[in-house]
Amino acid sequence: MILTVIPYFVLGTVFGAFLKVYLKPKFADKYLSRGTSSVISATILGALLPGCACATMPMAEGIKEKGARLGAITAFIMVSPLLSPQTVVLTYAMLGWKFTIARVLLSLCGAIILGIMFNYFERSKVKGFMLTNGPTKEVCESCPDCETQKIGYWKCFIDITKELSKYFILGMFIASLLSALIPHDAIPKYIGSSGPFAYLAAVLVGIPVYICEGEEIPLTAALLKLGLGGGPAFSFLLGAVGTCIPTMIMAQRIIGRRPVLVYIIYWFAFAIISGLLFSLFF
């Protein structure tokens, strides 16, 4: 599993270090640290950058160090694995236009709503929802003493790797353990036979087990062939790839424990509600 995911993690670290060193402070202040507009900007940025859930974390660390708001960082973390360009194309190729449109619309809306909610918590100074590091708004790109200008690219790359690699390895260990213990037929067995509880079963099975980006699409197609309804299948599609144990372990380092707990609860609700909406309108 580590061999499969490590290239994405390294690629994410490359992008994260680039953002930390070369992203202009004025740009970050204008687009990533100003209320609702920062959430929308971060959501669009996350949707355009290629990367799985694990690759998203180093990039999130990079924009955090530039002073991005909590809501913007969280929206970026949520939407990036859901809407990378190659994933959207593959969804259309294997599942059709209904799944593709629903995936794009609901993922964007879900990330923006979560980001706005977290920005509100941060602005209201709710305990645990205030970021403790990152540059202040007084930092400007013309300042010769800015810390980020003194730090070279490779030092940033090494720093991010050191910060997140231990969480990455721990998460991979737990995810591998679960993958080894859970029978291979668990997904079709427990989701396909759960009737009215298929939405809940889809999320409970999909979220804890690590599924690499893109793998959720053929799994969803297989569930549909087994007779699972479109709504529960859509819940599995979103729940299986958007978050996982390695992602959540690394996210604690970036946004904190309480935001991660709320994030997980929100994700369960988001995946189930998205499936229900898909059943109603698609």
N, C-alpha and C positions, 0 to 999 in steps of 0.2 A: 504493500500500500504506500509506503514511504517513497519507493522508487517511482511509483506512478505519479505521486503528487508533488515531489520535490522540485521538478522543473517549473511548475506553476508558482510554487512558493518563492523560488529564486527570481523568477520573472517579476513577481509582485514586489520583491525587495528592490530590484533594479528600478522599477517605476517609483516605489516609495522614496528611495534615496534621491531620485531625480526631482520629485516634487518637493522634498525637504530642502534641497540645495538651490534649485533653479526657479521654483515658483515664486514670482514676485510678491513681496509682502503687500503691496498695494492691491494686487489682483486678489489675493486671499482675503484681504480686509473688505474689498468691495463685493465679492461674490460668495464667500464662504463664511462670513461672520455677521451677517445682517438679517436676522429674523427669517421670515418665510422665504424670501428670495434666496437665501443661502441654502435652504433645504432643496429648493427646486434646482439650483445650480449643481449641487452635489449629486442629486438624483440623476440628472442628465449626464454628468461626468461619469458616474458609476455605470450607467447603462451603455456608454460608448466604449469604455475600456474593457478589453478582453481579460478574463480571469475567473478562476473558480473561487469558492468561498475562502479557501486558505490563501490564495494569492491576493485577496482583497485586504487582508489584515495589514501587511506591510505598507500598502498604499494608504490605508486609513491612518496609519502612524505618521506617514509623511504629511498629510494635510492637517493632522492634529497639531504637529509641531509648527505649522504656519499660522496657527490661531483660529482654525475652523471651529464653529459652534458645535456643541454636543449633538444637536439635532441633525446638523449637516453631516457629521461623521457617521452617525447611526444610519441615516438614510442611504449614504454611500455604501456602508457595509451590507445593508439589506438588499439593495437593488442590483449590485454589481454581479453576483452569481446568477441572478434571475434573468438578466436581460443583456448579457454579453452578445455582440452581434452574431457570432457563430451559433449560439444557442437558439436565437430567434429563427435563423435560417433553417436549422435542423428541426425545430418544432414544426415549422410549416411543411417541410419535406415529409415528415413521418406522421404528423397528427392532423394536418390541415389548417385551413385559415381560421376556423372558429377557436381552436386552442391557441393559435398564434396571437390573434387579436385580444383574446381574453387575458393571455399571459402578459402582453405588453401593457394593456390598460390597467389591470388590477395590480400588477407589480408596481407601476409608477404611482398609482393612487395610494397603495399600502405604504410605500416608502415615504411619500410626502406626508401622509397623516402621522406616521410614527415620528418623523423628524420634527414636525410642528409641535407635537406633544412633548418631546424631549426638550426642545428649545424653551417651551413654556415652563417646564420643571426647572430648567437651569436658570431662567430669568427670575422665577419665583424663589430661587435659592432653596429648593427642596433638598434635604439631606441626601448626600450620595450622588447628586446629579450635577455637581459643579466640577468642571475639569480643573485639575491642579497644576498643569503645566502648559507650555506653548507660549509664544511671544505675545506681548500685549499690543494693543492697538497703536501705541506710540512708536512701535518699530516701523521704520520706513526704509525703502529700498536705497535711499541715498546715504544712509547712516554708515560711516566706515567702521563703526564698532559693533555692528550687528553680529550676533553670535553665529547665525547661519552662514554669513559670508566668510567667516574665519574657518569654518569646518569644510574640509574637502569632500568630494563626492564619495570616495572610497571609504573614508572614515565614517560617513553617514551610513553607507551600505553595511559596514561591519557592525556599527552600533545597533542598527535595526535588526540585523541577524542575531546578535547576542541577546537583544531584548525579547525577541519572539520565538527563537528556535527551541528553547526549553519548553515553552507552552505548546509549540507545534509537535514536538516529539511526544510529550505526554498525551496530547489529544489523539495522535496517531496510534499510540499504544492502546488507549481505551477503545477507540473505534475498531482497531484490528481485533481486539478481544471480543467485542460484540459481534463482529462479522464472523468470527470463528465459531462462536457459541450458538448464534441464531441459525436454524436450519435454512438451507437454500430455498426451500419451498414455502417459507414463512410468509413472504409478501403476497403471493397469489392465494395462499390458504386462508390467511386471517383477514385480508381485505376483501377478497372475492366472496367469502361466505358470510359476511357480517350483516347483510341486509340493511336495515335502516341505520345501523351503526357504522356503515362503511366509511362515512366521512371521518369519524373519530378514529377508526381503525387505520385508515390511510395515513393520518397524521402521526399517530402513535408508533406505527411501524416505520414510516419514512423519515422522521426527524432524527431519532437517535443514531441510526446506522449511517456511516459515511458513504455517500454515493457521489462519485466524481462527476463534475460538470459534463452534461451531455448524456450520461448514462441513464438519467431519469427518464429520458424521452423514449428509448426502446422499451424500458420497463413499463412505462405507461401504455405504450402501444400493445404490449403483451397482455396487460390487465384488461384492456378494452376487448381484445380478442377472446379473453376468457369469459366475457359477458359482464364485466363491471361497468356500471353506469358512468356517463361522462362526468358528472359532478364529483363523485368520489375519486375518479381517476385524476381529475384536475387538482383536487386537494392533495393527492399524493405527488403530483408533478411539482407543485410549488413547495410542499413541505419537505420533500426529500432532498432538494438541492440547495435551498436558500440558507439553511442553517444546519449545523451538525456539532458534535462534541468538540472536535478540534477548533472549529471557529469560535465557539463560545468560550473555550479556555483562553484563547488568545485575545478575545474581545475584552475579557476582564482586565487585562493589562492596559487596554486602550481607553475604554469608556467607563470602567468600574464595575463592581459586583452588582449593585442595585440596578443600574440601567440594564445590565445583561439579564437579570432576573425578569424585569418588566419586558424586555425584548423577547424572551422565550415565551412568556405568557401571551404576548401580543401575537407572536408568530403562530402559535397554536390556533388562536381565534381567527387570525387572518387567513390561514390555509383552509379552515373549515368553512368560513363565511364565503371565501372565494369559490369553493366548490358548490355551495348552495346557489350563489349568484349565477354560476355557469349553468347549473341545471335549469334555472328560471329563464335566463335570457338567451342561452345559446343552444 
